[in-house]
Amino acid sequence: MRALISVYRKEGIERLAKALQELGYEIISTGGTARYLKEKGISVVEVSEITEFPEILEGRVKTLHPKIHGGILYRDWVKKDEEEIQRLGIKPISVVVVNLYPFEEKLKEGLEDKELMEFIDIGGPTLIRAAAKNFFRVLVLVDPEDYDWAVEKLKSGNLTLQDRAYLAWKAFSHTAYYDGVISQAFKKLYSINSFNKEEALPLKLSKELRYGENPHQRGYLYLNPLEELGIARSEVLQGKEMSFNNYLDADSAVRLLLEFPNDKVCVIVKHNSPCGVAIGKTTKEAFLRAKEADPVSAFGGIVAFNDVVDLETAKELSSMFLEVVIAPDYEPAALEELKKKKNLRVIRFYGLQYGFDIKKVSGGFLLQEEDSLLYEKLEFVTEKRPTDSQMRDLIFAWKVVKHAKSNAVVIAKEGQTLGIGTGNVSRIDALKCAIKKAQELGFDLKGAVVASEAFFPFRDSIDEMAKVGISAVIQPGGSIRDREVIEACNEHGIAMVFTGTRHFRH
């Protein structure tokens, strides 16, 4: 019996090789792995002795030979295979242990292109795929976590077909992931700004979550190896484990937060949509104003800051029930204060990178570029132009409505949301919800502004705004009734700005 071992990462290999030898396997190996095993006192036959051909091209070609792949792919249930390998002097290989050149790790080192390409493994994936294809006879191991239990199964004679299939599944997943990293890296390295008719998207399991959106659903967090930033890469400083819904809400919060690089901003999110957003001179003021925008929804919400959380802010945060607090950093005294809420999840967030957005639908996936554009241009379409202060509020509201669930309308004033209507099936219903919420909280809407993430199809929304004193509106435009809507604004003395950019969020 033969076992082929060719690994880049050597952890667990000495113990595995000794166990296989004790079971009667002859160990064959290549280059660095062979030297390592020999240094550990393990008898090894080098692949070049079997192929009668040296490793060439500085190790680029080592195992690509019929005497190796014939030994792996030979089928012991096919008589012609038996006759053929005997005639050609090929010995069967029953165990293949391989892990691959660290392309993913080397990608992060900023190597020159030709140097980086040397870490694309060719022989390794070929060995793995050959062994996995022939899993009925060949045991394939790509994960050191599987070494011990697989050996115990071999010792006891209890290695089942299901065990072999499981290891083959892991092997094919491993090579698919590896090639997916390389494929996506090429897009990034060479600025290939398109999607192929065949795509391989690499995902690496970070952890299993307690459950999915609901307790009866399993949930998992996977990482994109080419995104070094993002909520999945954030640091949990204290509190319970992040849940599936926590991650969704936190991601929504930080995406909106990063629309404001030049202001101290607090964003409060509930059920994956903003419920309160505000600018403040301090983080404490920003939080209090954001909470004031919808104190009921803020209860049990996700609170995110784009500046360091100080002790005074932490005291306000710890005075109420919250699920998650997110910030780029915290003063030591603030962390001590937040520890009083032992279940509160406190997250240090490092930023994000824009890439692609993927959604599951029955039978397939929808994949798109992420919505990183704020607007194409600002067009002043009414007789009355917004004042400078109105314009600041319009841009503020536009940034918020971009991240609210469609149909969405945001009412804002002086850098604070007063009412947010989200997830409605009609535009005027979204507006009415926002107005009602603002009025219930006692806000004076006179002089406030409105942002809508898509165009107003009729003038009815403008007429509703006029009733409560709205002074300016920002929207994409593009309706066949734009003229009707503009005329309604002119009638009521409301300034309107078109952005030319829609921000649906379903």
Steps between C-alpha positions, in 0.01 A plus 500: 500500500619850418419840646603815317569802722574840346419797720599865538379525862664229707284501815398146599690337217767328712235332715292404196794355306613289799147368549470409132837323510388299801199392295733373226489791255808593299537879512578679175557871488647801322764766559458687826253253649737208436788685664284592801384141554853360464621749764232357729639149448226382266590282204392668176515409133534812289264538206794543262613146589161367389463710184870463412477866404638793703300790632535771233443872449596574860232267633221612265475140374531224759201267518351548153589151376307184399669292769354733762158578354460149366561373853231734634238460228528123465163329563530170686154397382594524129693200368659693212640753745660216700662353188618840380674615817672161533625523142629854554650434842275751680434443869168613651491803730233464767540820705566853373582778748539844343465865592575781260739787443382801705381722215240668723760597762758611244240715326499726806878554486494718189737279301592576140274322252749237386604423857135468609423262213753253643256444786227370272509127565459272199608152607322521836146564370557233233593241763205599720248486217632165376479348848155648566371370167614151600375525860353147480856372537718800592490691827562873444596733786528879457414618852733425796191481723411175323834322545439340839147372455579366152797305635290361785242385244773331295638329811161366601396410147190718534567750221167507316407609149319793663825603672685484169229702325514759779875543455461518122234770543741699718773449239293630209381792714863576585618515139190694394567756774867520402420563135227745603755709691732502198217588260374790711856617569562529126194725471632721776867502399435573134191723540272266305176687550251240381332178602577180317236259372657259750594633843670340799437690821726383787348483848680397818303396809567730793256346746164337546244737647244411765234499227394689186233766469275277712581235762396210274755603231868415509730799448868545414744787451728462198786733407596632159879444499556799272322747730721583796247746643129489570263408781596131469859602586406722794622431854252402770637657818232377739152355527310207358586341169381700200188348345402471134266799533760696699741471208235611250399800710858593583594492133211733415608737778863529398422537130285802579751628754777513241298741286609766754880519505514862618240512779451338838200280426294243686288245313238284672370202304207272571402206280756585235383858442598830666257632761705796622800686356654824623807721487638642824790706631589200719422130482270544799303774327481297178364201693243699695373669184484166311312340791265798520407438134331171598552399865256209484675333205842576649419260787683176422665655196844509342692824568799599287745791524769622263713644782649383828242428769583691819386441859209745485362329189551157657295605805210593272533173312505291816185669628280312251463158342698468177608196300825629347726806520746557214782754480852532360630512859412562866662684785612250770258658749218463247571127464492461877164676510356281222609186687216571742272370222654155480284380209556815293708421195773764460665501158814667371453560128783574256315605184384323185587442138251519214470187290199304383162435655344155472147388582346154487188439295335166429705316241792742498660819618481869422836669491564871460754772567452660838323836513799728560373805307326781689371698203596578141426872508278750680239669284290787638167458324262739682460877495616512860853379574590349839698713744845389616356358825222322312758358261702359791187334634403369155840329457477367857152356434610363161784306664258351751224408252757319286524242779131472590281217371289590196261668467671750726459865597713689752406829667795692645587832654824646635696176456243277668241259367152590621306222333592199283241309300640170370388177339172637366334389178415854390697823513225706662454237772872524577466878526191480720677256733798735531276800567292312756806380688652848506177656624453237771846589629410870508735619229423825320511414130490858380819558302594129500610321182403171338708241314351220290718218371296477176287744303157629601252357249227756581465845656301362796815464712595864437154612609538300823840658567358849456241436771773456764741768381767301317734748330714293260512158336773285350421207270643327191244627248424298190121461525279565198318740735809693610350821355183452707705447816722803431195719440353386832824605674484838328140547614595433862834685497699180558852467359577174321831343401548205262797265548464282191577198719252253646575300814256209519573269792285187503 
